[in-house]
Amino acid sequence: MRQENIEITIKIPIDFGKPDKNGVIYTRKAVEKALCTYASRPILIIDDSGNQSIIGITSNEKAKLLLEDNKYKIVVDGIIKYGGSSENCEIENKIVKDFTITSVGICKDD
């Protein structure tokens, strides 16, 4: 199943006062101030060489800070340009009668 404009919600874990995977420490005040800057930003795939491919865009809404399961998360909504699922299908006359999902994916191009 291939579709476009797939709505997503990204939850980025944030641990205030502790280093992230880059060794950087973020304060809650700094994160709260930056929440409005998540609006209308590209969603990227970055390979090991640093090459970037835009696969979507965040919504034009401000991100939110959420406390979930005793952990803070930055929550931002967006759209992935292309993607969908892979499945095993039972097809009759080009109509899917039954199917099982085998994976969900994101595509870089249409």
ZALUM-131184 format. One record per residue (C-alpha): residue in three letters; x, y, z. Coordinates in steps of 0.2 Angstrom, whole numbers. Example, Ala and Ser with C-alpha at 12.3 -4.5 7.8 and 13.67 -1.06 7.14 Angstrom:
<sites>
<site 'ALA', <62, -22, 39>>,
<site 'SER', <68, -5, 36>>,
</sites>
This chain:
<sites>
<site 'MET', <0, 0, 0>>,
<site 'ARG', <9, 16, -6>>,
<site 'GLN', <2, 33, 0>>,
<site 'GLU', <7, 51, 1>>,
<site 'ASN', <5, 64, 15>>,
<site 'ILE', <6, 52, 29>>,
<site 'GLU', <2, 60, 46>>,
<site 'ILE', <14, 57, 60>>,
<site 'THR', <18, 61, 78>>,
<site 'ILE', <36, 61, 83>>,
<site 'LYS', <40, 59, 102>>,
<site 'ILE', <58, 64, 106>>,
<site 'PRO', <64, 59, 123>>,
<site 'ILE', <73, 73, 133>>,
<site 'ASP', <81, 70, 150>>,
<site 'PHE', <84, 87, 157>>,
<site 'GLY', <101, 90, 166>>,
<site 'LYS', <109, 74, 158>>,
<site 'PRO', <119, 72, 142>>,
<site 'ASP', <110, 66, 126>>,
<site 'LYS', <119, 54, 114>>,
<site 'ASN', <130, 69, 108>>,
<site 'GLY', <135, 73, 126>>,
<site 'VAL', <125, 89, 126>>,
<site 'ILE', <114, 94, 141>>,
<site 'TYR', <98, 103, 138>>,
<site 'THR', <89, 113, 152>>,
<site 'ARG', <70, 113, 153>>,
<site 'LYS', <70, 132, 150>>,
<site 'ALA', <79, 131, 134>>,
<site 'VAL', <68, 117, 128>>,
<site 'GLU', <52, 126, 132>>,
<site 'LYS', <58, 142, 123>>,
<site 'ALA', <63, 132, 107>>,
<site 'LEU', <46, 123, 106>>,
<site 'CYS', <39, 136, 94>>,
<site 'THR', <54, 133, 82>>,
<site 'TYR', <49, 116, 78>>,
<site 'ALA', <35, 122, 67>>,
<site 'SER', <36, 120, 48>>,
<site 'ARG', <53, 112, 48>>,
<site 'PRO', <59, 98, 36>>,
<site 'ILE', <60, 80, 42>>,
<site 'LEU', <76, 73, 36>>,
<site 'ILE', <85, 56, 34>>,
<site 'ILE', <103, 59, 36>>,
<site 'ASP', <115, 45, 30>>,
<site 'ASP', <132, 41, 38>>,
<site 'SER', <141, 53, 26>>,
<site 'GLY', <130, 68, 32>>,
<site 'ASN', <120, 68, 16>>,
<site 'GLN', <102, 74, 19>>,
<site 'SER', <86, 69, 11>>,
<site 'ILE', <69, 78, 15>>,
<site 'ILE', <56, 65, 18>>,
<site 'GLY', <42, 77, 26>>,
<site 'ILE', <38, 92, 35>>,
<site 'THR', <33, 96, 53>>,
<site 'SER', <16, 105, 55>>,
<site 'ASN', <14, 123, 57>>,
<site 'GLU', <9, 121, 75>>,
<site 'LYS', <21, 123, 90>>,
<site 'ALA', <28, 107, 98>>,
<site 'LYS', <23, 102, 115>>,
<site 'LEU', <32, 96, 130>>,
<site 'LEU', <24, 80, 137>>,
<site 'LEU', <27, 70, 153>>,
<site 'GLU', <23, 52, 149>>,
<site 'ASP', <28, 37, 160>>,
<site 'ASN', <38, 48, 171>>,
<site 'LYS', <49, 54, 156>>,
<site 'TYR', <48, 70, 146>>,
<site 'LYS', <46, 70, 127>>,
<site 'ILE', <45, 84, 114>>,
<site 'VAL', <30, 80, 104>>,
<site 'VAL', <29, 87, 86>>,
<site 'ASP', <16, 82, 72>>,
<site 'GLY', <20, 82, 54>>,
<site 'ILE', <18, 74, 37>>,
<site 'ILE', <29, 61, 28>>,
<site 'LYS', <28, 64, 9>>,
<site 'TYR', <28, 45, 4>>,
<site 'GLY', <27, 28, 12>>,
<site 'GLY', <15, 15, 17>>,
<site 'SER', <16, -4, 20>>,
<site 'SER', <22, -20, 13>>,
<site 'GLU', <10, -34, 14>>,
<site 'ASN', <5, -52, 9>>,
<site 'CYS', <-11, -50, -1>>,
<site 'GLU', <-25, -60, -8>>,
<site 'ILE', <-30, -51, -24>>,
<site 'GLU', <-45, -55, -35>>,
<site 'ASN', <-47, -44, -51>>,
<site 'LYS', <-35, -31, -44>>,
<site 'ILE', <-45, -29, -28>>,
<site 'VAL', <-37, -34, -11>>,
<site 'LYS', <-49, -46, -2>>,
<site 'ASP', <-37, -50, 13>>,
<site 'PHE', <-20, -45, 18>>,
<site 'THR', <-7, -46, 32>>,
<site 'ILE', <5, -32, 35>>,
<site 'THR', <24, -37, 34>>,
<site 'SER', <32, -20, 37>>,
<site 'VAL', <29, -1, 37>>,
<site 'GLY', <40, 10, 27>>,
<site 'ILE', <45, 28, 22>>,
<site 'CYS', <50, 32, 4>>,
<site 'LYS', <62, 46, 0>>,
<site 'ASP', <54, 50, -18>>,
<site 'ASP', <37, 48, -26>>,
</sites>
